[in-house]
Amino acid sequence: MNTDSDKELWSRIGSDEAYFGVVTLDEFQAGKLDANARSKFFESGEEHLSSIWPQLEKLNGGPLTPRRSLDYGCGVGRILLPLAKRSQLSVGVDISESMLEECRRNLAAEDIGSVTLIEAGEFMAMGAGAYDLVHSFIVMQHIEPKMGLGIIQKLVDGLEPKGFGVIHATYRDRSGSMVKMRNRIYRTFPGLHRAVSGMLGRSGHFMPMYEYDRAAIKQILEAAGCEIGAEIETDHGFAGSMFIFRKG
């Protein structure tokens, strides 16, 4: 799947199913997203940060208040909003302009003004940056690994010395062989899923999933002199790893 196809796909998802596209639970579908579901959606972002913050503070040797943090694949702000509340300044990056527009509305609703939002292509064209915390969770799994490893390299390059990182990627598809074959076909031919869904009268978008080589991620981290403080296993249908690290 090329970059233009990715951008088109996630722009459509952002327009049609901005919240379900981030967390694929039925209660977050556009037709079911009420105030309680929205509250639960953002609480899940706070819960995620609360679960990893002790690991980061352990690496830091004490309380952590990032001067400048970055959330790659910020979507509508599920994790970016609580991250911004913990940071002096924050940056959110996403490939979908429609997701970023919804994120802007959510930031305004919370009166959070210390955040800059950047489109993914623009971010990759920028200099390395200067961040003391970079974060990406349940995002790389939707990005072809060759491109995703380049993004991870960019995030690590942008870390200041003694800066922290949280990077998540999937590495094994637990599906059966037929499901794996179907997913490979839909990834290769993005329009096919829309055509088949249309003929069957179904709605929804196909979100591609990819398998990463964990050794390749570790190689990027080690080459940059990063200390991996924890590697946490995850399971969202795909087995994954979340690396929590500090740059030397």
DAKA-V670757 format. One line per field, one symbol per residue. psi: psi as a letter, one per 40 degrees, with the letter a starting at -180 (. if undefined). Layout:
BEGIN
psi=???
END
This chain:
BEGIN
psi=hiddddddddddddddgdddedhgideeideegadddddddddddddddddeddddddddfaihghdhihhhfdbeeddddddddeidiihhhidhdddddddddddddefhefhhhhidddddeiidagiehihhhfdddehhdddddddddddddehiheiiihhhiiehheiiddddddddddddgdeddddddddefiiiihhiiihihddddddddddefhhhdihhiihfdhhihhhhihh.
END
